[in-house]
Amino acid sequence: MGTGNPLRVGLFVFDEAEELDVVGPYDVLAWWAQHSDLRPQVLTFSADGAGVRCAKGLSLVPDTSADEVGPLHVLIYPGGHGTRALAADPEHLAWVRQMRATTPVLASVCTGALVFAAAGLLAGRPATTHWDAFDELAELDPSILVDTEARWVDDGDTVTSAGVSAGIDMALHLVDRLDSRDMARRVRRGIQYDPEPPV
């Protein structure tokens, strides 16, 4: 990204975040970090640095807090039931807008897009979210060009993905974009992500 500093990717975690929204992209990005010559740094952080309990009960201890995370090249914002309270929290939305001003790429998984929409980041732009939240996204900002077909939508400085497992696809796309297509393929092979659903 032109700064000479290592790429830094931060995954924001919060109570009632959807587990796979967090750990799916994390696994993709962490594998990349371990094998890429770019040596990206991938870390997790919560608002106050304390542990969080995800939507299905998984507890996570983040690396740091929002105040201490430092500059990021990419912010990954997961979805889950916890996004509803965050989308209605003016202080949190102000923080999201601050991150927009200082972070080259903001990427949401699933209903994380609802928070981006509530912060005004998706106005007039193409975006996607979980199929069951398309109406919520449109209600938050009718100007959003909701893509109901895409697994992810890359609109330059903002990337949104569809529900849950789509965050893995989006993370692989980010590796492709930030590193190379070959590296993204290596990551996909490394984590043996080759979906053939049995049902």
C-alpha positions in Angstrom: 0.0 0.0 0.0 2.9 2.3 -0.6 3.9 3.1 3.0 6.8 0.6 3.4 5.2 -0.6 6.6 3.8 -4.2 6.9 0.2 -4.7 5.9 -1.9 -4.7 9.1 -5.3 -6.3 9.1 -7.6 -6.0 12.1 -10.7 -8.0 12.8 -13.1 -6.2 15.1 -14.9 -8.6 17.5 -17.9 -7.9 19.8 -20.5 -9.7 21.8 -22.9 -11.7 19.6 -20.7 -11.6 16.5 -21.3 -14.6 14.3 -18.5 -17.1 14.9 -17.7 -18.0 11.3 -17.9 -14.3 10.3 -14.8 -13.9 12.5 -12.8 -17.1 12.3 -13.5 -17.8 8.6 -11.7 -14.6 7.4 -9.2 -14.9 10.2 -8.1 -18.4 9.1 -7.7 -17.2 5.5 -5.8 -14.1 6.5 -3.7 -15.9 9.2 -2.6 -18.6 6.7 -1.7 -15.8 4.3 0.3 -14.0 7.0 2.3 -17.2 7.8 3.2 -17.9 4.1 3.5 -14.5 2.3 6.7 -12.6 1.7 4.6 -9.5 2.5 4.5 -10.6 6.2 1.2 -9.0 6.9 0.1 -8.7 10.5 -3.4 -10.0 11.3 -4.9 -9.3 14.7 -8.2 -9.2 16.6 -9.5 -6.4 18.7 -12.6 -5.5 20.7 -13.8 -2.1 21.8 -12.2 -2.3 25.2 -9.8 -5.2 24.7 -11.9 -7.5 26.8 -13.0 -10.9 25.8 -16.3 -11.4 23.9 -18.9 -14.1 23.7 -20.0 -14.8 20.1 -23.6 -15.5 18.9 -23.5 -19.3 19.5 -21.5 -19.1 22.7 -17.8 -19.2 21.6 -15.7 -17.0 23.8 -12.8 -15.1 22.2 -9.9 -13.2 23.8 -8.8 -10.4 21.3 -5.2 -9.2 20.9 -5.9 -5.6 21.9 -8.5 -2.8 22.1 -9.8 -0.3 19.6 -7.7 2.5 21.3 -4.5 0.4 21.1 -4.9 -1.3 17.7 -3.0 1.4 15.8 -3.2 2.1 12.1 -4.7 -0.6 9.9 -4.7 -1.1 6.1 -7.8 -3.3 6.3 -10.6 -3.5 8.9 -12.8 -6.6 8.9 -16.2 -6.1 10.5 -18.2 -9.3 11.1 -21.9 -9.7 11.4 -24.2 -11.3 13.9 -27.0 -10.3 16.2 -24.6 -7.9 18.0 -24.6 -5.6 15.0 -28.1 -4.3 15.7 -27.1 -2.6 19.0 -23.9 -1.3 17.4 -25.8 0.1 14.4 -27.9 2.1 16.9 -25.0 3.4 19.0 -24.0 6.9 17.9 -20.6 6.7 19.6 -19.7 3.5 17.9 -20.9 4.8 14.5 -18.6 7.9 15.0 -15.7 5.4 15.6 -16.6 3.6 12.4 -16.6 6.8 10.5 -13.2 7.7 12.1 -11.9 4.3 10.9 -13.2 5.0 7.4 -11.1 8.2 7.4 -7.9 6.5 8.3 -8.2 2.9 6.9 -7.8 2.2 3.2 -10.1 -0.7 3.1 -13.2 -1.4 5.3 -14.7 -4.9 4.7 -17.8 -6.3 6.3 -19.1 -9.8 6.6 -22.8 -10.7 6.7 -24.8 -8.1 8.7 -21.6 -6.1 9.5 -22.9 -4.2 6.5 -25.8 -2.9 8.6 -23.3 -1.0 10.8 -21.5 0.4 7.7 -24.9 1.5 6.4 -25.9 3.1 9.7 -22.6 5.0 9.7 -23.4 6.4 6.2 -20.6 4.6 4.5 -22.6 2.8 1.9 -24.8 5.7 0.6 -25.3 5.4 -3.1 -22.9 2.4 -3.3 -23.2 -1.2 -4.3 -23.2 -3.6 -1.3 -24.4 -6.9 -0.1 -25.2 -8.7 3.2 -26.9 -11.8 4.5 -29.9 -12.7 2.3 -32.2 -12.4 5.3 -31.0 -8.8 6.0 -31.5 -7.2 2.5 -34.6 -5.4 3.7 -32.9 -4.1 6.8 -30.0 -2.8 4.7 -32.4 -1.0 2.4 -34.3 0.5 5.3 -31.2 1.9 6.9 -30.3 3.6 3.7 -32.5 3.4 0.6 -29.8 4.8 -1.6 -27.7 1.6 -1.2 -27.5 -0.5 -4.4 -28.2 -3.8 -2.8 -26.7 -6.7 -4.7 -28.7 -9.8 -3.9 -26.6 -12.2 -6.0 -23.0 -11.5 -5.2 -20.9 -13.4 -2.7 -19.0 -10.2 -2.1 -19.0 -6.7 -3.6 -15.7 -4.8 -3.9 -16.3 -1.1 -4.3 -12.7 0.0 -3.8 -12.3 1.3 -0.3 -15.3 -0.7 0.9 -15.9 -4.4 0.5 -19.0 -6.2 1.7 -19.8 -9.9 1.7 -23.0 -12.0 1.9 -23.8 -14.2 4.8 -21.4 -16.0 7.1 -19.4 -18.4 4.9 -19.2 -15.8 2.2 -16.6 -14.0 4.4 -14.2 -16.8 3.5 -14.6 -16.0 -0.2 -14.2 -12.3 0.5 -11.0 -12.9 2.5 -9.6 -14.9 -0.3 -10.5 -12.0 -2.7 -8.6 -9.6 -0.3 -5.5 -11.8 -0.5 -5.8 -11.8 -4.2 -6.1 -8.0 -4.2 -3.4 -7.2 -1.6 -0.9 -9.9 -2.6 -1.5 -12.1 -5.7 -3.9 -14.5 -7.4 -1.3 -17.3 -6.9 -1.1 -16.6 -3.2 -4.9 -16.6 -2.8 -4.9 -20.0 -4.5 -2.2 -21.2 -2.2 -4.2 -20.1 0.8 -7.4 -21.8 -0.5 -5.4 -25.0 -1.0 -3.7 -24.7 2.4 -7.0 -24.5 4.3 -8.5 -27.0 1.9 -11.4 -24.7 1.1 -13.1 -26.5 -1.8 -16.8 -26.5 -1.1 -18.8 -29.5 -2.2 -21.8 -29.4 0.1 -23.2 -32.9 0.8 -26.8 -31.6 0.9 
